[in-house]
Structures are given as structure tokens and as C-alpha cells.
Amino acid sequence: MILRRRRLFGRSTRSLRLSSILAVEFRPGGSTANGYIHFLTYGSTPHDGNLRAAIANVDTVMVAASQNPAFPRLASDITTVLPAASIL
């Protein structure tokens, strides 16, 4: 899987093997703040709602409120394909 992120000063791309995903953490975007989807791998920890930590994490993609419908399905699809993964 390839994560593409747009940042204030450019874009970043990261390849992430599906088999390395242990859990998916999803926080929906709202009217006042973006949410995120975080792919937890070995050695990573959940953000526990900390948006600043989510922004800085390379395995996290920010989610605007308009994108909310697609991301829970993505998290569900990943956990279906990878039975060892879970949704946080």
C-alpha cells in the first residue's frame, strides 16, 4: 500500500506492506478539525486522540469531514484481508 500525504511544503510518499499492519486507528474528521487514519505497525503506538502526534506520524493520513465515508470502509477492508489486524 502506498500512503500519499500533501503537506504545507510539498508531498510525501511512503510504502507500507499490508502484512506489517497490526491495527487501524480511525478518527473521523469533523466540522472544526480533521480526523485521521493511522496504520499501526510493529513498534508504533496509538495516538489516543492526539491530533498533533497524528500529523507528525508517517503512517497516518489526515481525513477531512468530506472524506469520512470512504475511510471506515478502508479500515474494515484491511482488517478483513488481514485477520490479525484490528480496528481501534
Helices and strands as residue ranges (DSSP letters): E 2-7, E 10-15, G 18-20, E 23-27, E 35-40, H 51-56, E 60-63, G 65-67, H 70-81, E 86-87
